[in-house]
Structures are given as structure tokens and as C-alpha cells.
Amino acid sequence: MSFLRRRKPTSTPSSPNSDHNNDDSDIDNDKEKKTIREEKRKNTNTRWSCLDNCWWFVGGVCTVWWFLLFLYNAMPRSIPQYVTEVIAGPMPDPPGIKLAKEGLKANHPVVFVPGIVTCGLELWEGESCADGLFRKRLWGGTFGELYKRPLCWVKHMSLDNETGLDPPGMRIRPVSGLVAADYFAPGFFVWAVLIANLARIGYEEKNMYMASYDWRLSFQNTEVRDQTLRRMKSNIELMVATNGGKKVVVIPHSMGTLYFLHFMKWVEAPAPMGGGGGSDWCAKHIKAVMNIGGPFLGVPKTLAGLFSMEAKDIAIVKAFAPHVLESDVFHFQTLQHLMRMTRTWDSTMSMIPKGGETIWGGLDWSPEGHYECNTKQHKNNHKPSVKNMNYGRLISFGKEVATLHSSKLERLDFKGTLKDKKHVNASICDVWTEYHEMGIENVEAIAKYKAYTADSILDLLYFVAPKMMKRGDAHFSHGIADDLDDPKYNHYKYWSNPLATTLPNATDMEIYSMYGVGIPTERAYVYKVNSDSKCNIPFKIDTLADGGKDDSCLQGGVYSTDGDETVPVLSSGFMFAKGWRGKTRFNPSGIRTYIREYDHSPPANLLEGRGTQSGAHVDILGNFALIEDIIRVAAGATCEDLGGERVYSDIFKWSEKINLKL
């Protein structure tokens, strides 16, 4: 029994065998102690904590991933291609090879204009924490410095909150050349697939140009600081001159479409505000502008980012792992740091929804109306009967508020609330945001206003982010021009707003809007006050707000509509379906505008990567149909040669519901 102790041996007179017996006893004791130590060690090793499991899981996943990546790169290229063809069937020729067989050759020079975040940025001057990073990428590439020194990275990626330019002692500049935006990160292509296919028919760097720019800055400030617009003008003129006078084909993507719209007004405007090219510069130098995924009228997703540093995916992560992104679990308030950084990027304000309630709808209506989110409606004529969706309330505090008729809404105006009490003591928070300047009364007043449309959302942003909106108001416009002949619209703040400026006088030029459809895209949000908002952002998307079967477009606090997962169809297509259609006050010369939609089809398996028929916002740059259209136009074709417009969505039907003076 365990409670009985071993009896000590009685002392006996020395004998020849006594020393031997004592030695045996000592050996037994040593063995017993060793056994006990081994058992303790085994018990200690088997006490696995949750953190141990997490690290082993992460390590296992990384090991398997790197091993598979090594095999993929080490084996002959024919093997993965063979496996893919066995699983998915024969792969079609890439568009470049296909069109080269048809005899197409490089013709018009090509200019790429990247969008927000897709262009690499490198360090030219920084503080001591960034030693050794001269001309190393801080944005794009491996993002290694983000993991090694996150606070230093955030500090250098932020702009001055007063001027919107470089903080003292820091210089971050865009990478130049095609490598600036061919890949966003290793293995994640942006322009690389399109560039490779253009090379198949004879294009090279002498007739391809990447118009890289610092996408954090306001559009006019890229000229003030870096002379980026002037460089683009000079490069286009050089390409036309060295390619036999052939006009360029410009291919902007995402926010790059707004940037190039700004450029077309800047290049014609007289100096010093403009480039002094004259009213016929675009007609002389541009054959076609092929916009891809253009957020011409803004992106509702931008509102969620500026208001609470959220989007649908981030809100879901916060719901499953509360406090991880915004508390002291890792002693780093991630969302607060990101909010403070991104609110210094003036370019984001170019994508705040434009046109107000006229375009995006009001408290009781929206252009999209009926839309079924669960099933793809573009490949058949049958559409199930669903209740009318009202996307006009871009932000609603509460699920009931999102659907209640405006006559039953009791709203209290927040604009008269005085911001005289700080929300929390600065000394107890790791990072300070403008929300901490607001009192609890202000937070509650915002929630009590209940529903925000595209008109009132601007007042909300002015209230919660006054410094950001003050800078933005000097560089961007979000309304509709009453009289475009008014001299005030000659100012650069209106040049990127399609509803407050005119297209150039270039009747032979073609302008395309090419975008994906068939993917649920964020359109409006259901919010709630964050009860744990001591140092955290006081508002968050209500992920418990779900429509179920009766309201399939509401999931996780987000209302979805048709689009490319980032930009709704309404933003990409309206100006081409109505605003610029024929001769209008926004298109006085009657430039031909076309819509080319690409119905989303996800990859059939993992071996297809991001797919060749994707309509997603970035992945569409690898869509074979889109690439073929671009190559044909670059080789000399017109939209009629492509077969005219291709439309799957209800953009023309929705556009007719919008009462815009043309």
C-alpha cells in the first residue's frame, strides 16, 4: 500500500557482505528516483496549452505549404499542368498565344494605371527605426517589415494629418517600371498576367508603361509632390512619337479610373493648375480608355472602412475572435492603428459615394430595388419573387431601423451635439484616434440619428473625422453639378467626380467600363454601438443582423447587391448606361461609351489558382475574356469588332430609375 513506508534496515555488525548490500540498496534507490523523475517529465510534457496547440498548428500548416510550394517550383512545369488538365480538362490557350496564332501584333502603345494599394511603395528617407530599409518596399512584396517592426511601419506609411503630404523627415515614393504593380505580393498577380499576354503579340517595355503613383495622396498632390501627372503626360507623348504617331490605349484599374479621369481634365487645363496641353490633347494622344472595375460613383465599402475600420470579412473575424484586433490580447490595438493611418490617406475620400440620394437612393427607395443574392440571376431568365430591397440607408443602427418606413423613424439630429468631453483619458490607450475626442453623449447621438443616406453620411464623416474631411473637401467633390459652365467647376477638386465635370472633346475616342458581375457586393450596413469602447472604436457592424431566408441579401450585418465583390454595378455602370450615354451635359462631344460585363465563374479547383473566368475586383485582371478584349483593342479593334456591348446585370433598368438632369 502507498501509505506504508519502506522499513529501514537494522544496523548489524560489519561483515564482508554488508557493504555489498548497502551498495545494492543505493542502486535501487537511484533507480526509483530516476523512474520518478521520468514520470514527472512525461507528465510535464503532456500538459499542452491552447497556445502550444496553436503554434504547432501554424507550424504544421506553414511546413506543408512551403513543402508543396517547393515541389511546385522544383518539378517540371508540365507536371502541374498535366494534373490540372486531368482534373479540370484541357486548358485553353492563353489569350496572347491564341491571338498571336491569329496574326495579331503589337500596334497601339499601352498605358497601365494601377488602383489603390496595388502599386509598390519604397522608403527613401525615414527615422532611425527604419535603418537599413533604404529603397526597400514598405508596401507590396513580402511585407516583411510589417511583421518585424509594425509600429515603425505604421508611422512611415502614415501621412501628415494636417497637410496630407510627407511628415517631416520621411519620404515614401512609388516604385517605377512595370515591376511597380505586376505582383502585389509573391504569387499574387495584379498586372503580371495581362503584361505576359501582351508580350505574346510583341509588346515590350518600350511600348508598355506603368503609370505608378503614390496612391495615398490626393490626386492633385501627386503632381505637387512628385510631378506624377506631368510624367504621365510626357511618357504618353513620347510613346506616341516613337510608335509612328499611334495613339495610346489606357487601361486604368479600380481607383486608377478616377485618377485618370482627373488626369484628362488636368492635361487640358491651363498651367499652373493644369498641364497646359490644350482642349485637343486627349483627341490627339488617346485611342481608347479601357476602365476595369471603376468605382466612378464611389464604393460603400469605403464608408465602413473610414467609419469603423471594417468590412464584411473583418467584422466576421471580430465576431469569432472578439478583442483580438482591437484590444490588448497581443498588446497592439490593430484596428485603431490602421484607422489612424488610413485616415491620413486622402485618396480614400475619392471613393466616398458620389451623387447623394439622387444616385444611391433615400430612406425609402434605392435604384436596385429587387435583387436576389443567393442565386445567380444572369444565366437564366427566371428570377424568384423577393421583397423590395432598400439600399438607400447606407448605415442603419439596428436591423429594424434598416427596414422601417421613414414615417415611423424617430431620429434625433446629432449635428447640434457639442463635442466638449473626451471619450477617455489618452494616457490609458495605446493609440489615440479622433473618436477619443468625442464624449459618450456624442456616440449615443450618432446612434440615435438611426439611418444615414448618401447625403447625411457626409455630415457623419465630418462629425467623426473633421481633420480628414477638411483635407478631403479641398481635393474632392461628391455632389452633382448644377451648371457645368460655372467657372468654379474648373477647379481640380471636381475633376475626378463624373457628376461635376465633363469628358474631353475627343469624338474618336472610346471609353469602356469593364467589370465583373454575379458576386454579392457590399452595399449597406447595419451597425451597433460597441459596448466595450473604452479605448476601442465605439461603433461596429452588427454581425448578428441576418435576414435569413426572407432577406437573403442581409448577412452578418451587411446588405449585398450585384457587383465584383468590391464595387457595386451601380457605381461602375451608371455613367456608361446613362450619364455619359450619347451627348449629355457630362459628355458634350458624344464620346462613345461601352459596357463590357464579365460574369463571374470561380475556379473549379485549387490547381486553377484564382481562375481564368473570375469577375472579382482584382482577379478579373487574369480573366481570359477581358484580356482578349484588351489585346484586340490594343491591336487596333473597336468595340464593334468585339461584338458590341455585353451586359448581364440590370444596370440599364436601374439607371432608368435615377432622375438625373442630363
Disulfide bonds with the S-S distance in Angstrom:
Cys129-Cys152 2.12
Cys373-Cys553 2.08
Cys429-Cys535 2.03
